[in-house]
Amino acid sequence: MLVKLVVQVKPLPTPVQAAALEATLRACNEAADWVSEVAFECGEFKNTGLRRRVYGEVKSRWGLGARSPARHQEDVRRVHHAEGEPEGRKPGPARLEALPPGE
């Protein structure tokens, strides 16, 4: 028999840690905004194409780790596909089936 213990924790960062977390979140938000702008300007929403355009810039410009740029471009792709094409067309059934449920 497997028993799972679930514990709720509340992070209590020191003032220095809190400042670092806030700075990181601000950098992530700025990077995500920029990735979205690039995607819509060039019309590139596919995973690999968008990654080629933004990956290096996000790493160097915002000093974020390697995983963060990939997350930003993936989030932009998901939002784009969920909301439809920039011209207002909605994604077809094949595109919707490719997205995880609820997205």
N, CA, C and O atoms as CSV, one atom per row, in Angstrom:
chain,resi,resn,atom,element,x,y,z
A,1,MET,N,N,0.842,-1.180,0.000
A,1,MET,CA,C,0.000,0.000,0.000
A,1,MET,C,C,0.887,1.243,0.000
A,1,MET,O,O,1.803,1.376,0.812
A,2,LEU,N,N,0.593,2.139,-0.924
A,2,LEU,CA,C,1.353,3.369,-1.056
A,2,LEU,C,C,0.568,4.512,-0.409
A,2,LEU,O,O,-0.607,4.725,-0.710
A,3,VAL,N,N,1.233,5.235,0.476
A,3,VAL,CA,C,0.595,6.372,1.148
A,3,VAL,C,C,1.300,7.640,0.702
A,3,VAL,O,O,2.528,7.725,0.715
A,4,LYS,N,N,0.510,8.616,0.311
A,4,LYS,CA,C,1.059,9.900,-0.101
A,4,LYS,C,C,0.796,10.933,0.980
A,4,LYS,O,O,-0.318,11.043,1.492
A,5,LEU,N,N,1.813,11.677,1.316
A,5,LEU,CA,C,1.684,12.754,2.279
A,5,LEU,C,C,1.793,14.069,1.515
A,5,LEU,O,O,2.793,14.319,0.842
A,6,VAL,N,N,0.774,14.902,1.618
A,6,VAL,CA,C,0.770,16.187,0.940
A,6,VAL,C,C,0.931,17.268,2.001
A,6,VAL,O,O,0.195,17.311,2.987
A,7,VAL,N,N,1.904,18.135,1.776
A,7,VAL,CA,C,2.196,19.187,2.735
A,7,VAL,C,C,2.103,20.531,2.028
A,7,VAL,O,O,2.674,20.708,0.952
A,8,GLN,N,N,1.398,21.463,2.616
A,8,GLN,CA,C,1.324,22.807,2.076
A,8,GLN,C,C,2.387,23.644,2.773
A,8,GLN,O,O,2.469,23.672,4.001
A,9,VAL,N,N,3.201,24.325,1.969
A,9,VAL,CA,C,4.261,25.156,2.538
A,9,VAL,C,C,4.102,26.585,2.048
A,9,VAL,O,O,3.584,26.827,0.957
A,10,LYS,N,N,4.540,27.503,2.843
A,10,LYS,CA,C,4.516,28.912,2.470
A,10,LYS,C,C,5.960,29.393,2.444
A,10,LYS,O,O,6.632,29.420,3.475
A,11,PRO,N,N,6.439,29.774,1.254
A,11,PRO,CA,C,7.816,30.250,1.182
A,11,PRO,C,C,7.975,31.561,1.959
A,11,PRO,O,O,7.148,32.465,1.843
A,12,LEU,N,N,9.006,31.648,2.720
A,12,LEU,CA,C,9.311,32.861,3.478
A,12,LEU,C,C,10.728,33.312,3.123
A,12,LEU,O,O,11.667,33.086,3.887
A,13,PRO,N,N,10.876,33.950,1.959
A,13,PRO,CA,C,12.215,34.362,1.546
A,13,PRO,C,C,12.735,35.525,2.390
A,13,PRO,O,O,11.972,36.330,2.922
A,14,THR,N,N,14.029,35.579,2.487
A,14,THR,CA,C,14.657,36.730,3.139
A,14,THR,C,C,14.457,37.932,2.212
A,14,THR,O,O,14.102,37.750,1.047
A,15,PRO,N,N,14.673,39.136,2.696
A,15,PRO,CA,C,14.535,40.307,1.817
A,15,PRO,C,C,15.421,40.225,0.561
A,15,PRO,O,O,15.008,40.648,-0.518
A,16,VAL,N,N,16.612,39.692,0.704
A,16,VAL,CA,C,17.519,39.556,-0.441
A,16,VAL,C,C,16.948,38.539,-1.437
A,16,VAL,O,O,16.952,38.774,-2.646
A,17,GLN,N,N,16.456,37.407,-0.916
A,17,GLN,CA,C,15.864,36.392,-1.785
A,17,GLN,C,C,14.603,36.916,-2.472
A,17,GLN,O,O,14.375,36.649,-3.652
A,18,ALA,N,N,13.788,37.663,-1.728
A,18,ALA,CA,C,12.560,38.221,-2.294
A,18,ALA,C,C,12.884,39.187,-3.431
A,18,ALA,O,O,12.204,39.188,-4.458
A,19,ALA,N,N,13.907,39.999,-3.255
A,19,ALA,CA,C,14.312,40.935,-4.308
A,19,ALA,C,C,14.802,40.183,-5.545
A,19,ALA,O,O,14.504,40.569,-6.675
A,20,ALA,N,N,15.551,39.111,-5.321
A,20,ALA,CA,C,16.052,38.314,-6.443
A,20,ALA,C,C,14.893,37.631,-7.181
A,20,ALA,O,O,14.888,37.579,-8.411
A,21,LEU,N,N,13.926,37.115,-6.441
A,21,LEU,CA,C,12.755,36.484,-7.064
A,21,LEU,C,C,11.956,37.502,-7.876
A,21,LEU,O,O,11.523,37.214,-8.992
A,22,GLU,N,N,11.767,38.677,-7.318
A,22,GLU,CA,C,11.021,39.719,-8.021
A,22,GLU,C,C,11.742,40.133,-9.302
A,22,GLU,O,O,11.108,40.310,-10.341
A,23,ALA,N,N,13.049,40.288,-9.233
A,23,ALA,CA,C,13.824,40.665,-10.419
A,23,ALA,C,C,13.733,39.580,-11.495
A,23,ALA,O,O,13.627,39.888,-12.682
A,24,THR,N,N,13.772,38.331,-11.083
A,24,THR,CA,C,13.670,37.228,-12.037
A,24,THR,C,C,12.296,37.197,-12.685
A,24,THR,O,O,12.186,36.997,-13.895
A,25,LEU,N,N,11.245,37.394,-11.894
A,25,LEU,CA,C,9.894,37.401,-12.450
A,25,LEU,C,C,9.699,38.560,-13.422
A,25,LEU,O,O,9.065,38.402,-14.466
A,26,ARG,N,N,10.237,39.705,-13.081
A,26,ARG,CA,C,10.140,40.856,-13.997
A,26,ARG,C,C,10.867,40.565,-15.309
A,26,ARG,O,O,10.360,40.880,-16.386
A,27,ALA,N,N,12.050,39.967,-15.217
A,27,ALA,CA,C,12.812,39.613,-16.421
A,27,ALA,C,C,12.044,38.598,-17.264
A,27,ALA,O,O,11.993,38.714,-18.488
A,28,CYS,N,N,11.454,37.614,-16.614
A,28,CYS,CA,C,10.673,36.604,-17.337
A,28,CYS,C,C,9.478,37.230,-18.045
A,28,CYS,O,O,9.191,36.893,-19.194
A,29,ASN,N,N,8.788,38.130,-17.376
A,29,ASN,CA,C,7.633,38.795,-17.994
A,29,ASN,C,C,8.053,39.670,-19.178
A,29,ASN,O,O,7.394,39.666,-20.217
A,30,GLU,N,N,9.140,40.412,-19.022
A,30,GLU,CA,C,9.625,41.235,-20.121
A,30,GLU,C,C,10.025,40.366,-21.305
A,30,GLU,O,O,9.721,40.691,-22.453
A,31,ALA,N,N,10.706,39.262,-21.022
A,31,ALA,CA,C,11.129,38.351,-22.088
A,31,ALA,C,C,9.921,37.744,-22.793
A,31,ALA,O,O,9.914,37.635,-24.019
A,32,ALA,N,N,8.907,37.350,-22.040
A,32,ALA,CA,C,7.705,36.772,-22.640
A,32,ALA,C,C,6.998,37.789,-23.534
A,32,ALA,O,O,6.520,37.437,-24.612
A,33,ASP,N,N,6.928,39.039,-23.100
A,33,ASP,CA,C,6.332,40.097,-23.925
A,33,ASP,C,C,7.108,40.262,-25.232
A,33,ASP,O,O,6.515,40.376,-26.304
A,34,TRP,N,N,8.428,40.272,-25.132
A,34,TRP,CA,C,9.261,40.441,-26.312
A,34,TRP,C,C,9.104,39.264,-27.267
A,34,TRP,O,O,8.992,39.459,-28.478
A,35,VAL,N,N,9.096,38.040,-26.731
A,35,VAL,CA,C,8.921,36.846,-27.573
A,35,VAL,C,C,7.593,36.930,-28.317
A,35,VAL,O,O,7.523,36.602,-29.502
A,36,SER,N,N,6.548,37.365,-27.636
A,36,SER,CA,C,5.245,37.499,-28.267
A,36,SER,C,C,5.292,38.524,-29.396
A,36,SER,O,O,4.745,38.283,-30.472
A,37,GLU,N,N,5.935,39.656,-29.166
A,37,GLU,CA,C,6.062,40.685,-30.203
A,37,GLU,C,C,6.797,40.145,-31.429
A,37,GLU,O,O,6.374,40.361,-32.565
A,38,VAL,N,N,7.888,39.450,-31.189
A,38,VAL,CA,C,8.667,38.881,-32.293
A,38,VAL,C,C,7.819,37.889,-33.076
A,38,VAL,O,O,7.819,37.905,-34.307
A,39,ALA,N,N,7.105,37.036,-32.374
A,39,ALA,CA,C,6.285,36.017,-33.034
A,39,ALA,C,C,5.242,36.664,-33.944
A,39,ALA,O,O,5.052,36.225,-35.078
A,40,PHE,N,N,4.572,37.694,-33.458
A,40,PHE,CA,C,3.537,38.332,-34.268
A,40,PHE,C,C,4.118,39.181,-35.390
A,40,PHE,O,O,3.524,39.268,-36.464
A,41,GLU,N,N,5.269,39.808,-35.161
A,41,GLU,CA,C,5.890,40.612,-36.211
A,41,GLU,C,C,6.336,39.763,-37.390
A,41,GLU,O,O,6.145,40.142,-38.545
A,42,CYS,N,N,6.932,38.613,-37.093
A,42,CYS,CA,C,7.455,37.775,-38.181
A,42,CYS,C,C,6.476,36.674,-38.586
A,42,CYS,O,O,6.711,35.975,-39.572
A,43,GLY,N,N,5.382,36.509,-37.839
A,43,GLY,CA,C,4.392,35.487,-38.177
A,43,GLY,C,C,4.874,34.072,-37.930
A,43,GLY,O,O,4.356,33.130,-38.529
A,44,GLU,N,N,5.844,33.910,-37.070
A,44,GLU,CA,C,6.422,32.590,-36.780
A,44,GLU,C,C,5.906,32.080,-35.446
A,44,GLU,O,O,6.239,32.627,-34.395
A,45,PHE,N,N,5.090,31.028,-35.489
A,45,PHE,CA,C,4.531,30.486,-34.255
A,45,PHE,C,C,4.899,29.024,-34.044
A,45,PHE,O,O,4.534,28.431,-33.029
A,46,LYS,N,N,5.613,28.448,-34.990
A,46,LYS,CA,C,6.030,27.056,-34.816
A,46,LYS,C,C,7.188,27.015,-33.835
A,46,LYS,O,O,8.017,27.923,-33.772
A,47,ASN,N,N,7.215,25.937,-33.077
A,47,ASN,CA,C,8.190,25.760,-32.011
A,47,ASN,C,C,9.625,26.021,-32.455
A,47,ASN,O,O,10.299,26.885,-31.894
A,48,THR,N,N,10.091,25.290,-33.446
A,48,THR,CA,C,11.506,25.385,-33.815
A,48,THR,C,C,11.835,26.720,-34.471
A,48,THR,O,O,12.894,27.290,-34.207
A,49,GLY,N,N,10.949,27.225,-35.318
A,49,GLY,CA,C,11.218,28.494,-35.979
A,49,GLY,C,C,11.295,29.656,-35.009
A,49,GLY,O,O,12.184,30.501,-35.106
A,50,LEU,N,N,10.359,29.693,-34.073
A,50,LEU,CA,C,10.358,30.771,-33.083
A,50,LEU,C,C,11.558,30.651,-32.150
A,50,LEU,O,O,12.166,31.652,-31.771
A,51,ARG,N,N,11.883,29.436,-31.792
A,51,ARG,CA,C,13.048,29.230,-30.911
A,51,ARG,C,C,14.320,29.741,-31.568
A,51,ARG,O,O,15.142,30.381,-30.913
A,52,ARG,N,N,14.490,29.465,-32.861
A,52,ARG,CA,C,15.690,29.944,-33.560
A,52,ARG,C,C,15.791,31.469,-33.523
A,52,ARG,O,O,16.886,32.025,-33.439
A,53,ARG,N,N,14.652,32.131,-33.586
A,53,ARG,CA,C,14.641,33.597,-33.620
A,53,ARG,C,C,14.897,34.231,-32.253
A,53,ARG,O,O,15.498,35.304,-32.191
A,54,VAL,N,N,14.464,33.605,-31.157
A,54,VAL,CA,C,14.464,34.297,-29.865
A,54,VAL,C,C,15.401,33.718,-28.809
A,54,VAL,O,O,15.756,34.418,-27.860
A,55,TYR,N,N,15.802,32.479,-28.949
A,55,TYR,CA,C,16.519,31.782,-27.878
A,55,TYR,C,C,17.761,32.536,-27.384
A,55,TYR,O,O,17.876,32.833,-26.195
A,56,GLY,N,N,18.672,32.837,-28.284
A,56,GLY,CA,C,19.926,33.484,-27.883
A,56,GLY,C,C,19.714,34.863,-27.291
A,56,GLY,O,O,20.367,35.238,-26.317
A,57,GLU,N,N,18.798,35.616,-27.883
A,57,GLU,CA,C,18.521,36.977,-27.401
A,57,GLU,C,C,17.953,36.965,-25.982
A,57,GLU,O,O,18.348,37.779,-25.148
A,58,VAL,N,N,17.033,36.048,-25.708
A,58,VAL,CA,C,16.441,35.986,-24.365
A,58,VAL,C,C,17.500,35.612,-23.341
A,58,VAL,O,O,17.528,36.161,-22.240
A,59,LYS,N,N,18.371,34.677,-23.704
A,59,LYS,CA,C,19.439,34.283,-22.772
A,59,LYS,C,C,20.389,35.436,-22.498
A,59,LYS,O,O,20.741,35.694,-21.347
A,60,SER,N,N,20.805,36.128,-23.547
A,60,SER,CA,C,21.806,37.184,-23.351
A,60,SER,C,C,21.203,38.483,-22.824
A,60,SER,O,O,21.794,39.127,-21.958
A,61,ARG,N,N,20.052,38.873,-23.326
A,61,ARG,CA,C,19.468,40.166,-22.964
A,61,ARG,C,C,18.922,40.205,-21.543
A,61,ARG,O,O,19.064,41.212,-20.850
A,62,TRP,N,N,18.293,39.103,-21.101
A,62,TRP,CA,C,17.686,39.092,-19.767
A,62,TRP,C,C,18.451,38.234,-18.775
A,62,TRP,O,O,18.081,38.179,-17.602
A,63,GLY,N,N,19.506,37.566,-19.213
A,63,GLY,CA,C,20.312,36.760,-18.311
A,63,GLY,C,C,19.571,35.572,-17.724
A,63,GLY,O,O,19.869,35.127,-16.615
A,64,LEU,N,N,18.606,35.065,-18.473
A,64,LEU,CA,C,17.821,33.934,-17.981
A,64,LEU,C,C,18.480,32.622,-18.368
A,64,LEU,O,O,19.235,32.556,-19.337
A,65,GLY,N,N,18.190,31.587,-17.608
A,65,GLY,CA,C,18.752,30.272,-17.865
A,65,GLY,C,C,18.240,29.676,-19.165
A,65,GLY,O,O,17.334,30.222,-19.795
A,66,ALA,N,N,18.813,28.579,-19.553
A,66,ALA,CA,C,18.507,27.962,-20.838
A,66,ALA,C,C,17.053,27.517,-20.957
A,66,ALA,O,O,16.505,27.528,-22.060
A,67,ARG,N,N,16.425,27.136,-19.881
A,67,ARG,CA,C,15.053,26.628,-19.944
A,67,ARG,C,C,14.030,27.752,-20.122
A,67,ARG,O,O,12.989,27.545,-20.746
A,68,SER,N,N,14.307,28.906,-19.596
A,68,SER,CA,C,13.352,30.005,-19.638
A,68,SER,C,C,12.980,30.450,-21.055
A,68,SER,O,O,11.791,30.613,-21.333
A,69,PRO,N,N,13.938,30.653,-21.961
A,69,PRO,CA,C,13.557,31.056,-23.321
A,69,PRO,C,C,12.661,30.027,-23.999
A,69,PRO,O,O,11.732,30.390,-24.721
A,70,ALA,N,N,12.928,28.770,-23.775
A,70,ALA,CA,C,12.097,27.726,-24.375
A,70,ALA,C,C,10.671,27.801,-23.840
A,70,ALA,O,O,9.719,27.605,-24.595
A,71,ARG,N,N,10.513,28.078,-22.562
A,71,ARG,CA,C,9.173,28.203,-21.974
A,71,ARG,C,C,8.431,29.397,-22.558
A,71,ARG,O,O,7.236,29.302,-22.840
A,72,HIS,N,N,9.118,30.517,-22.742
A,72,HIS,CA,C,8.455,31.708,-23.273
A,72,HIS,C,C,7.920,31.457,-24.671
A,72,HIS,O,O,6.769,31.779,-24.965
A,73,GLN,N,N,8.746,30.888,-25.529
A,73,GLN,CA,C,8.279,30.679,-26.892
A,73,GLN,C,C,7.182,29.631,-26.936
A,73,GLN,O,O,6.288,29.722,-27.777
A,74,GLU,N,N,7.221,28.644,-26.063
A,74,GLU,CA,C,6.155,27.630,-26.012
A,74,GLU,C,C,4.840,28.255,-25.530
A,74,GLU,O,O,3.773,27.939,-26.058
A,75,ASP,N,N,4.913,29.125,-24.544
A,75,ASP,CA,C,3.701,29.798,-24.056
A,75,ASP,C,C,3.084,30.665,-25.149
A,75,ASP,O,O,1.864,30.681,-25.311
A,76,VAL,N,N,3.913,31.384,-25.895
A,76,VAL,CA,C,3.412,32.218,-26.984
A,76,VAL,C,C,2.731,31.343,-28.037
A,76,VAL,O,O,1.661,31.690,-28.538
A,77,ARG,N,N,3.347,30.215,-28.369
A,77,ARG,CA,C,2.761,29.305,-29.355
A,77,ARG,C,C,1.405,28.799,-28.894
A,77,ARG,O,O,0.454,28.773,-29.676
A,78,ARG,N,N,1.307,28.400,-27.641
A,78,ARG,CA,C,0.035,27.888,-27.111
A,78,ARG,C,C,-1.062,28.952,-27.151
A,78,ARG,O,O,-2.186,28.679,-27.573
A,79,VAL,N,N,-0.734,30.147,-26.716
A,79,VAL,CA,C,-1.728,31.224,-26.706
A,79,VAL,C,C,-2.181,31.520,-28.130
A,79,VAL,O,O,-3.373,31.679,-28.393
A,80,HIS,N,N,-1.226,31.592,-29.038
A,80,HIS,CA,C,-1.567,31.869,-30.433
A,80,HIS,C,C,-2.526,30.815,-30.973
A,80,HIS,O,O,-3.531,31.152,-31.599
A,81,HIS,N,N,-2.226,29.557,-30.737
A,81,HIS,CA,C,-3.075,28.485,-31.254
A,81,HIS,C,C,-4.429,28.443,-30.552
A,81,HIS,O,O,-5.429,28.068,-31.164
A,82,ALA,N,N,-4.473,28.816,-29.303
A,82,ALA,CA,C,-5.751,28.806,-28.580
A,82,ALA,C,C,-6.656,29.953,-29.036
A,82,ALA,O,O,-7.878,29.804,-29.077
A,83,GLU,N,N,-6.061,31.088,-29.376
A,83,GLU,CA,C,-6.844,32.266,-29.763
A,83,GLU,C,C,-7.105,32.336,-31.260
A,83,GLU,O,O,-7.967,33.099,-31.696
A,84,GLY,N,N,-6.390,31.569,-32.046
A,84,GLY,CA,C,-6.581,31.605,-33.493
A,84,GLY,C,C,-5.502,32.412,-34.177
A,84,GLY,O,O,-4.587,32.931,-33.539
A,85,GLU,N,N,-5.626,32.507,-35.469
A,85,GLU,CA,C,-4.648,33.226,-36.286
A,85,GLU,C,C,-4.754,34.729,-36.034
A,85,GLU,O,O,-5.807,35.205,-35.609
A,86,PRO,N,N,-3.679,35.488,-36.289
A,86,PRO,CA,C,-3.734,36.937,-36.105
A,86,PRO,C,C,-4.843,37.610,-36.910
A,86,PRO,O,O,-5.377,38.632,-36.479
A,87,GLU,N,N,-5.203,37.053,-38.080
A,87,GLU,CA,C,-6.262,37.653,-38.891
A,87,GLU,C,C,-7.636,37.358,-38.313
A,87,GLU,O,O,-8.632,37.845,-38.848
A,88,GLY,N,N,-7.728,36.586,-37.251
A,88,GLY,CA,C,-9.005,36.292,-36.630
A,88,GLY,C,C,-9.543,34.909,-36.929
A,88,GLY,O,O,-10.581,34.519,-36.395
A,89,ARG,N,N,-8.849,34.159,-37.781
A,89,ARG,CA,C,-9.309,32.801,-38.072
A,89,ARG,C,C,-9.072,31.922,-36.857
A,89,ARG,O,O,-8.055,32.045,-36.175
A,90,LYS,N,N,-10.018,31.037,-36.596
A,90,LYS,CA,C,-9.873,30.114,-35.476
A,90,LYS,C,C,-9.118,28.875,-35.923
A,90,LYS,O,O,-9.205,28.492,-37.090
A,91,PRO,N,N,-8.360,28.223,-35.002
A,91,PRO,CA,C,-7.639,27.018,-35.389
A,91,PRO,C,C,-8.615,25.903,-35.754
A,91,PRO,O,O,-9.687,25.779,-35.161
A,92,GLY,N,N,-8.232,25.105,-36.728
A,92,GLY,CA,C,-9.066,23.983,-37.156
A,92,GLY,C,C,-9.033,22.849,-36.162
A,92,GLY,O,O,-8.249,22.881,-35.213
A,93,PRO,N,N,-9.885,21.827,-36.365
A,93,PRO,CA,C,-9.964,20.702,-35.426
A,93,PRO,C,C,-8.645,19.968,-35.258
A,93,PRO,O,O,-8.325,19.531,-34.153
A,94,ALA,N,N,-7.868,19.823,-36.335
A,94,ALA,CA,C,-6.599,19.104,-36.218
A,94,ALA,C,C,-5.647,19.833,-35.278
A,94,ALA,O,O,-4.935,19.195,-34.501
A,95,ARG,N,N,-5.626,21.159,-35.341
A,95,ARG,CA,C,-4.757,21.930,-34.458
A,95,ARG,C,C,-5.231,21.835,-33.010
A,95,ARG,O,O,-4.417,21.724,-32.093
A,96,LEU,N,N,-6.537,21.878,-32.809
A,96,LEU,CA,C,-7.059,21.806,-31.441
A,96,LEU,C,C,-6.757,20.453,-30.799
A,96,LEU,O,O,-6.463,20.378,-29.606
A,97,GLU,N,N,-6.830,19.392,-31.592
A,97,GLU,CA,C,-6.551,18.060,-31.057
A,97,GLU,C,C,-5.097,17.922,-30.642
A,97,GLU,O,O,-4.789,17.139,-29.744
A,98,ALA,N,N,-4.195,18.664,-31.275
A,98,ALA,CA,C,-2.778,18.570,-30.964
A,98,ALA,C,C,-2.419,19.257,-29.656
A,98,ALA,O,O,-1.366,18.979,-29.083
A,99,LEU,N,N,-3.274,20.146,-29.177
A,99,LEU,CA,C,-3.014,20.841,-27.920
A,99,LEU,C,C,-3.475,20.006,-26.745
A,99,LEU,O,O,-4.449,19.263,-26.866
A,100,PRO,N,N,-2.797,20.108,-25.603
A,100,PRO,CA,C,-3.246,19.387,-24.412
A,100,PRO,C,C,-4.647,19.862,-24.012
A,100,PRO,O,O,-5.016,21.002,-24.298
A,101,PRO,N,N,-5.427,19.000,-23.356
A,101,PRO,CA,C,-6.782,19.380,-22.938
A,101,PRO,C,C,-6.761,20.645,-22.076
A,101,PRO,O,O,-5.883,20.829,-21.232
A,102,GLY,N,N,-7.742,21.500,-22.310
A,102,GLY,CA,C,-7.863,22.719,-21.504
A,102,GLY,C,C,-7.008,23.855,-21.982
A,102,GLY,O,O,-6.972,24.906,-21.342
A,103,GLU,N,N,-6.308,23.680,-23.101
A,103,GLU,CA,C,-5.447,24.774,-23.570
A,103,GLU,C,C,-5.911,25.251,-24.912
A,103,GLU,O,O,-5.319,26.168,-25.481
